[in-house]
Amino acid sequence: MDCRVHFFDDAYAPVELTAGATLSEHLDVGNSPLLFGCRTGICGTCLVRVEGELPPPSEEERELVEMLAPGDPQARLACQLRLVGDVRVGPHPEAG
Ligand code: FES
């Protein structure tokens, strides 16, 4: 099954990826408005706001996201996201 990644910023075309793909392996500054740093869930650079079906965050991701964007249920770390369905995503206002 293919999953479609839409961006809140319409300047970027949606990206089609297979289910199970990790965003950090397929997205970069050339095809998305998302920024990545460590890509291992430590730096917080890739904080995003995301809508759609996603696996729940790991304990580590949950803790960092809660520190960076307290109380925001749509906040996630893009580098930790594995696709299971269509999503809409964009940089989080607290990112960077
Ligand atoms: S790129 Fe560093 S936490 Fe995602």
Boltz pocket constraint, residues with backbone or C-beta under 6 A from the ligand:
constraints:
  - pocket:
      binder: B
      contacts: [[A, 35], [A, 36], [A, 37], [A, 38], [A, 39], [A, 40], [A, 41], [A, 42], [A, 43], [A, 44], [A, 45], [A, 46], [A, 47], [A, 77], [A, 78], [A, 79], [A, 80]]
      max_distance: 6.0
